[in-house]
């Protein structure tokens, strides 16, 4: 049996957890469910080992979610 993380794809990786939460809220406002992985790992082993927090979505939502996040990112530059 596959676990849920094998059924999802990573749409965003960030080193700061607040960036993941902002992206999650944005996707949610557009009707896309997303899930945060590795959120609690820093408290378990320390931040020195965290390569980035992951925001994952269903594969069928990936293109739409990526487009939304890319549009927001490009408008901030």
CORURPE-V894217 format. One record per pair of residues at least 24 apart in sequence whose ideal C-beta (glycine too) atoms are under 7 Angstrom apart, sorted by the first residue. I is the first residue (numbers start at 1). J is the second residue. D is the distance in Angstrom with one decimal. If there is no record, write none. Layout:
BEGIN
[[I:J:D] [I:J:D]]
END
This chain:
BEGIN
[[5:37:6.3] [5:56:7.0] [8:35:6.3] [8:56:3.8] [8:57:6.3] [8:58:6.3] [9:56:6.2] [9:57:6.4] [9:59:5.2] [9:62:5.1] [10:54:4.9] [10:56:5.2] [11:55:5.6] [11:56:6.6] [11:57:5.0] [11:62:6.1] [11:65:4.7] [11:66:5.7] [11:69:6.5] [12:55:4.3] [12:69:5.9] [13:52:4.1] [13:54:5.4] [14:52:6.0] [14:53:5.8] [15:52:5.3] [17:53:5.3] [20:53:4.7] [20:55:5.0] [23:55:5.5] [23:69:5.8] [24:55:5.9] [26:68:6.6] [26:72:6.6] [27:65:5.5] [27:68:6.5] [30:68:5.8] [32:57:6.1] [32:61:4.9] [32:64:6.5] [32:65:5.1] [33:58:6.9] [34:65:6.9]]
END
